[in-house]
Amino acid sequence: MTDHVIVEQSAAHPGVQIIRFNRPEKKNAITRAMYSKMAEALVAADGDAAIRVTAFLGTEGCFSAGNDLGDFLAVAMGGGMPREIVDFLYALVRSEKPVVSGVDGLAIGIGTTMHFHCDLTIASVRSQFRTPFVDLALVPEAASSLIAPRIMGSQRAFALLVSGEAFSGEEARDAGLVWKICAPEDVETATLSAAARLVGKPPEALRIARDLIRGDREEIIARIDEEVRHFSARLHSAEARAAFEAFMRR
Ligand code: COA
């Protein structure tokens, strides 16, 4: 089991499970093993009455640089679409308990799109959200192609998901991807405090209210599947392979 993701129960905030990216030397780029561990933690939380909320956190100055591009290159060289990514997305979308996230600094690729599935995201003012999918000859994932235009409008969704423009923490908040922004040193406290306040709510009412707001999950799953079909084909394209090789060669 990888230690590039740390899963722990918060000592200061009982009922809060923390999933922390812990691969700072690689900007918290996410490997297949890391996706697996995160998916397992989300599924386990649903079956564990002691866990009421999950909080995603990164390391100082970096939430995540997105999918490990070495793993993508391996797929481009002949592997199949990593099942671990899809399992993680399913677990995130189907999570029965609130998910909050705290971002300080870089949030790239799935490090951006996963927040579409978080109930509350707090980001530092120095955060940068960016999805270079098309530059890597890929397409948007995590049902971002469905959810982003709905919450931020088609122009901002295009700028984020297709043009690959970077959104600051403030821009991400104005676009509805993020709830609040704060100083870098306050991100963790604010995120865990928000999680702890949810722990204090009546769980049944919280679950129903959350379900009403999140809407039809099967529509989201269907879009993930549709994106995965394109994404998988793109991973095997010559232009994607060239983009991954160029990154690995830098
Ligand atoms: N996959 C694999 N390794 C990654 C990575 C990724 N997505 N992002 C960063 N790394 C690695 C770098 O290769 C480098 O490793 P090294 O020290 O062994 O050479 C290390 O993390 C530090 O990255 P570096 O590029 O030196 O830091 P930086 O501050 O100059 O730039 C980023 C940081 C995140 C802007 C840059 O690394 C980057 O663009 N990464 C790719 C992001 C991406 O395209 N993600 C996929 C989205 S679908």
Residues whose N, C-alpha, C, O or C-beta is under 5 A from the ligand:
A	BS01	COA	E25 K26 K27 A29 A65 G66 N67 D68 L69 G70 I108 G109 P132
